[in-house]
Amino acid sequence: MSYTALYRKFRPQEFEDVRGQEHIVTTLKNQIQADRIGHAYLFCGTRGTGKTTIAKIFAKAANCERPVGGSPCGECRSCLAIAAGGSMNVIEIDAASNNGVDNIREIREEVAYSPAQGKYKVYIIDEVHMLSIGAFNALLKTLEEPPAYVIFILATTEAHKIPITILSRCQRYDFKRISIDEISSRLAELMGKEQVEAEERAIRYIAKAADGSMRDALSLLDQCIAFYLGQKLTYDRVLDVLGAVDTEVFSKMLRTVLRQDVPGAAALLEELVVQGREPGQFVVDFTWYLRNLLLLQSSDNMENVLDISSENLLLLKEEAKLAKGEQLMRYIRIFSELSNQIRYAAQKRVMIEIALIKLCKPEMEQDYGSLAQRVAQLEQKLEQGAFVQAASQRQPEEEASGDGIAPKGAKGHGAAEEGRRLPKAIPEDVRQVVKNWRSIIEGLSGGLRNYLKLAHLSLAGDGQLLIVLDDEVAESFVNTEAHIQELAEIIAEKTGKEIEIKIQRNENGRPFEESFVDLGKIINMEITIEDE
C-alpha cells in the first residue's frame, strides 16, 4: 500500500478535529442545527488554514442523515460517500485550471438537476479569484438565485481580487492563521498516533516555521521524519533538515555587527553557507531574533509574548542590553526589506552580504535611522576620548587659521582652501540661496540651468557663494559675466537678496566633499532636524 502524506492522512473529518478556527466552526454548526443554511459562502485566508477541509465537513454535515450537534455523524451512507470522494452531491472545482466561461456554463447546466440522493448539491470552487471576468459574470446570476438544493462554497487566498458583485452575494468567513501553540498541540498528538518520538522544542520550531499553516506544519514534519526515519526527532535534527540556524549563531552575528566587523560577519555567513543552511530562512529567522530583542527592550513583561525557552530567554535579555532600540529597528528594517527582495534573487548570498555591510556601516546609508546611529557612534567615541589627542594636535593650526578650522595640511591659499574650512556661521543671504537653489535654477535659461543642476555649493572668503563645477566645459560656460549676471538677477528675484558669486572648477579630481564644505548637506540637515 502506498504511503499517505500526513496532511492527507490526518485531515479532519468532523468539526471537532479542526484547530484554530472556532469562530467559523461554531457558526456553521449552529446553521446546521437550526437549518439556516445559506446558499453561498466565501472562505478567505492564507494557505493551509482549513478552508477546503471545513468546506468538505460542512458539505457532509448538510447532507448527513443523522448530524450530531451540527457535525456529521461520519457513519451514514452520505457521509461515507463524501469521505471516500465518490459522492455526486459534492463537486470540487479548481478555478486555477478551470477558469473559463465554458467551465462555469457547465455548472449552470448541472445546477438545474436536483441531487439523486441527499438534500444538497455542494459546489466547492477553490482559488476562485483565478476565474476570468467572463467566468465571474457567468457565475453571478446562478450565485444570486440558485435552486434551494444548491450550496456554493468559494475558497480563496486573495479575496481582494474577487468582484464586489460576487462578494455581496456570499457569507464571508475569514480564516485566521493558526497559533504556534495550537499547531504544536496538534503535531504532538499526531506524533503519538504515528509512534514517533520527538522533542517538544523540535515540534515548536516546526510550528513556528509553518507560519500559521497547519498543512505546511504537517508537510515539514513529514519531511523531518522521513530524513531521520526510525530515530528520535531532535531540535538539532530539525534545524539540519530545514536548513535553519540555531539562536547561538544569531547571537554571534549580532555581536559581530555591533563591533562593525564586516570581515567577521562575512566569515560567519560563509560558515552558514558551507553548512548548507538556507539563506532565505536565515534572513527570516534573524529578523525574528531581532524582533524578540526589541520586544524585550520595550517592556519587562514580554516572557509570555516571546515563543522561546527559558534558557534562550536569559540569553536574549543579555543580548538586548548590547544594542539600542533605534539600532535594532534599523536592523529589522534592512532585513525586512531583504526578505522581500531575496525570494526571487539569483544571488541570495550577495544580497545578504550587502545587508550585513549596511548593518555594520551606517554611513553607507543616508536615511534618518542611519544618521542617528552615526551620531550615537560619534558620541560614544567622544565619551571614550578618541578625539582628545587629535584635537590637541590640531589646536595650533586652528588658532592660526582665524575664521575657520582648516584640515591638517591646508595652506590657507586659494578658493579650495577657503571652501574646505568649516565656517563659524553661514551668512543668512547665502543660507537663503542654498535653501531655494532648486527653484532658483529652474528660472534660468536652458543651458545655464542644465549645467547648474550638476553644481555644488560652498562658501568662499568674505561670505561669497562659491559654485563648484566638476566639468571644465561647464565651468567655462557658467563663468561668464552675462551668465553670472543672469544668476544674480534670479537670486535677487527669488530671495530678495544680493550676494557675490564665485565660480570655480574642482581641479584636483577628488570628490567635492573632500575639498569643500558642502553647504547643501549642512543646511538640508539643519532643516531636517528642525522638522523632526
Salt bridges, closest charged atoms under 4 A:
GLU16 OE2 - LYS29 NZ 3.07
GLU65 OE1 - ARG66 NH1 3.88
GLU92 OE2 - LYS56 NZ 3.14
ASP102 OD1 - ARG105 NH1 3.63
GLU127 OE1 - HIS129 ND1 3.55
GLU144 OE2 - ARG169 NH2 3.39
GLU158 OE2 - HIS129 NE2 3.62
GLU158 OE1 - HIS160 NE2 3.94
GLU158 OE1 - LYS161 NZ 2.78
ASP174 OD1 - ARG172 NE 3.17
ASP181 OD1 - ARG204 NH1 3.01
GLU189 OE1 - ARG19 NH2 2.62
GLU189 OE2 - ARG186 NH1 3.25
GLU189 OE2 - LYS193 NZ 3.66
GLU194 OE2 - LYS9 NZ 2.72
GLU197 OE2 - LYS232 NZ 3.80
ASP211 OD2 - ARG177 NH1 3.16
ASP216 OD2 - ARG47 NE 2.73
ASP240 OD1 - ARG277 NH1 3.21
ASP261 OD2 - ARG259 NH2 3.84
GLU270 OE1 - ARG349 NH2 2.10
GLU278 OE2 - LYS348 NZ 3.79
GLU303 OE2 - LYS317 NZ 2.97
ASP307 OD1 - ARG204 NH2 2.05
GLU318 OE2 - LYS321 NZ 3.83
GLU319 OE2 - ARG255 NH2 3.03
GLU337 OE2 - ARG333 NH1 3.64
GLU353 OE2 - ARG349 NE 3.30
GLU365 OE1 - ARG330 NH2 3.25
GLU365 OE1 - ARG333 NH2 3.52
ASP367 OD2 - ARG333 NH2 3.32
GLU398 OE2 - ARG394 NE 3.63
GLU417 OE2 - ARG420 NH2 3.74
GLU428 OE1 - ARG431 NE 3.81
ASP429 OD1 - LYS497 NZ 3.90
ASP470 OD2 - HIS456 NE2 3.11
GLU514 OE1 - ARG510 NE 3.35
GLU526 OE1 - ARG431 NH1 2.53
